[in-house]
Amino acid sequence: MDPAIYEAGLTVAAGFFMLSFVLTIYRIVVGPNSIDRLLGLDATVSMIQCSMATYICWSLDTTVSNFMMVIALLGFISSVSVARFRKRDGA
């Protein structure tokens, strides 16, 4: 594969990640209830993982794979704990 095409594809992916980060941060800030905010945070965790995978492809450095695993575990635990102890917003 041509390195210029490879780098252009990674640049496009990074641009889409930046756009999606902005949209989910907007959802976290403006979200009308706590479930919308929780989904925004969960999406942010997923995008951080995908951004780290893109970084691995870009730099060919796999040392951040441990960071990806920690982020995945923290995102899972936080989603489960909030879903377990959540009460209705109006009550």
C-alpha positions, 0 to 999 in steps of 0.5 A, spaced: 500 500 500 502 506 498 504 510 504 501 517 502 494 513 501 495 510 508 496 516 511 491 520 508 486 515 510 488 515 517 488 523 517 481 522 515 479 517 520 482 522 525 478 528 522 472 524 523 474 522 531 475 530 532 468 531 529 464 525 533 468 528 540 465 535 539 458 532 537 458 527 544 461 533 548 455 537 546 450 531 548 454 530 554 453 538 556 446 539 553 443 532 554 436 533 557 437 527 562 442 523 566 441 517 561 443 521 555 449 524 559 451 516 560 450 515 553 455 520 551 460 518 556 460 511 554 461 514 546 467 518 549 470 512 552 469 508 545 472 514 541 478 514 546 479 507 544 478 507 537 483 514 537 488 510 540 487 504 535 488 509 530 494 512 533 497 505 534 496 504 526 499 511 525 505 510 529 506 503 529 507 503 537 503 498 541 505 501 548 498 504 548 495 498 548 495 497 556 492 504 556 486 502 551 485 496 556 484 500 562 480 505 559 475 499 556 475 496 563 473 503 566 468 505 561 465 498 563 465 499 570 462 506 570 456 504 565 454 498 569 455 502 576 451 508 573 445 503 570 445 499 577 444 505 582 440 510 577 434 513 579 429 517 575 430 524 573 424 527 575 423 523 582 
